[in-house]
Amino acid sequence: MVTLLMRMLNSNIQDNSESFPDIKGNWAERAISKAKSSGIIQGADDNAFNPIHNVTRAEAALMLVRALKLDAELKVLLDPQINELKQAQYYCHTNNQ
């Protein structure tokens, strides 16, 4: 997901030299590092990315919102009646800094 987003953005963002310790040697290391530098991802609480973790719908939605800079429009797009979107809204609210 991260690699796809970074390719989609065709980003010139520099790699973050202080990236996640658990992505060293991973095939997506460069894209993950760039995504962290740009604020698209933040990683887990223990400063790890966990590259083998399956991305949830809420996490994917949050990455898209951050990548496309849709934070302001998010409130309009989310329907509070749909549980998955409520979860995405929760992630955006608690993880958006």
C-alpha positions as CSV (number, residue, x, y, z in Angstrom):
1,M,0.0,0.0,0.0
2,V,2.8,2.4,1.0
3,T,4.8,1.7,-2.2
4,L,1.7,2.2,-4.3
5,L,0.9,5.6,-2.7
6,M,4.5,6.8,-3.0
7,R,4.5,5.9,-6.7
8,M,1.1,7.5,-7.2
9,L,2.4,10.7,-5.7
10,N,5.6,10.6,-7.8
11,S,7.2,12.1,-4.7
12,N,10.6,13.9,-4.5
13,I,10.6,13.5,-0.7
14,Q,14.0,12.6,0.7
15,D,14.4,9.3,2.5
16,N,14.3,9.6,6.3
17,S,17.6,8.4,7.6
18,E,16.0,7.7,11.0
19,S,13.3,5.4,9.6
20,F,11.9,2.3,11.3
21,P,14.4,-0.3,12.5
22,D,12.3,-3.3,11.3
23,I,12.3,-2.3,7.6
24,K,16.1,-2.6,7.0
25,G,16.6,-4.7,3.9
26,N,12.9,-4.8,3.1
27,W,11.9,-4.5,-0.6
28,A,9.8,-1.5,0.3
29,E,12.3,0.2,2.6
30,R,12.7,3.3,0.5
31,A,8.9,3.9,0.0
32,I,8.2,3.3,3.7
33,S,11.0,5.7,4.7
34,K,9.6,8.4,2.3
35,A,6.1,7.9,3.6
36,K,7.3,8.4,7.1
37,S,9.2,11.5,6.1
38,S,6.1,13.0,4.5
39,G,3.8,12.1,7.4
40,I,1.7,9.5,5.5
41,I,2.6,6.9,8.1
42,Q,3.7,7.0,11.7
43,G,4.3,3.4,12.6
44,A,3.4,1.5,15.7
45,D,3.8,2.8,19.3
46,D,7.2,1.0,19.6
47,N,8.7,3.0,16.7
48,A,8.3,0.0,14.4
49,F,6.5,-0.3,11.1
50,N,5.8,-4.1,11.1
51,P,6.1,-4.6,7.3
52,I,4.4,-8.0,7.3
53,H,1.3,-6.6,9.1
54,N,-1.9,-6.6,6.9
55,V,-3.2,-3.1,6.4
56,T,-6.7,-2.6,7.7
57,R,-9.4,-0.6,5.8
58,A,-9.1,2.1,8.4
59,E,-5.3,2.3,8.1
60,A,-5.6,2.4,4.3
61,A,-8.2,5.2,4.5
62,L,-5.9,7.1,6.8
63,M,-2.9,6.8,4.5
64,L,-5.0,8.0,1.5
65,V,-6.3,10.9,3.5
66,R,-2.8,12.0,4.5
67,A,-1.3,11.3,1.1
68,L,-4.0,13.3,-0.7
69,K,-4.2,16.0,2.0
70,L,-7.9,15.5,2.5
71,D,-8.0,16.3,6.2
72,A,-10.4,19.2,5.8
73,E,-12.7,17.3,3.5
74,L,-12.8,14.2,5.7
75,K,-15.6,15.4,7.9
76,V,-17.9,15.8,4.8
77,L,-17.0,12.4,3.3
78,L,-17.5,10.3,6.4
79,D,-21.0,8.9,7.1
80,P,-21.3,8.3,10.8
81,Q,-23.7,5.5,10.2
82,I,-21.1,3.3,8.5
83,N,-18.9,1.5,11.1
84,E,-15.8,1.1,9.0
85,L,-15.8,4.8,8.2
86,K,-16.3,5.6,11.9
87,Q,-13.2,3.6,12.6
88,A,-11.3,5.5,9.9
89,Q,-12.5,8.8,11.4
90,Y,-11.3,7.6,14.8
91,Y,-7.8,6.8,13.3
92,C,-7.7,10.2,11.6
93,H,-8.7,12.0,14.7
94,T,-6.3,10.2,17.0
95,N,-3.3,9.9,14.7
96,N,-3.4,13.2,12.8
97,Q,-1.0,15.6,14.1
